[in-house]
C-alpha cells in the first residue's frame, strides 16, 4: 500500500484535498458507532481517487463527511479536511454549499 507522502508528485506540490486522521462516530440507540477510524490521504490536482471496500466499511461516510453532508446533531467528526488550502472541518453550511458542485462533488 502506498502512503500519502509516497504518492505526492515530484516537487512536493500541495495536495488539492488533504484528509488527516479523520474519525467519524455516530450516536445511536445502541451506543456509539465508529464509522471511520483514523483515515488519512492526499489527492493532488490531476489525480483520481477511488475508495473501495466492503459494505459498511465507511466509504460513503467518508465522502459525505468531506462534503459536509453529515448530521452534526448525531455525528462526531475529528481530524482535518483541507480543500485547496481551505480548512473544511467546522466550516459553515454556507461555505460548504459554495464549494459543492464547484470544487467538490461525489458520484
C-alpha positions, 0 to 999 in steps of 0.5 A, spaced: 500 500 500 502 506 498 502 512 503 500 519 502 507 522 502 509 516 497 504 518 492 505 526 492 508 528 485 515 530 484 516 537 487 512 536 493 506 540 490 500 541 495 495 536 495 488 539 492 484 535 498 488 533 504 484 528 509 488 527 516 486 522 521 479 523 520 474 519 525 467 519 524 462 516 530 455 516 530 450 516 536 445 511 536 440 507 540 445 502 541 451 506 543 456 509 539 458 507 532 465 508 529 464 509 522 471 511 520 477 510 524 483 514 523 483 515 515 488 519 512 490 521 504 492 526 499 489 527 492 493 532 488 490 536 482 490 531 476 489 525 480 483 520 481 481 517 487 477 511 488 475 508 495 473 501 495 471 496 500 466 492 503 459 494 505 459 498 511 466 499 511 465 507 511 466 509 504 460 513 503 461 516 510 467 518 508 465 522 502 459 525 505 463 527 511 468 531 506 462 534 503 459 536 509 453 532 508 453 529 515 448 530 521 452 534 526 446 533 531 448 525 531 455 525 528 462 526 531 467 528 526 475 529 528 481 530 524 482 535 518 479 536 511 483 541 507 480 543 500 485 547 496 488 550 502 481 551 505 480 548 512 473 544 511 472 541 518 467 546 522 466 550 516 459 553 515 453 550 511 454 556 507 461 555 505 460 548 504 454 549 499 459 554 495 464 549 494 459 543 492 458 542 485 464 547 484 470 544 487 467 538 490 462 533 488 461 525 489 458 520 484 
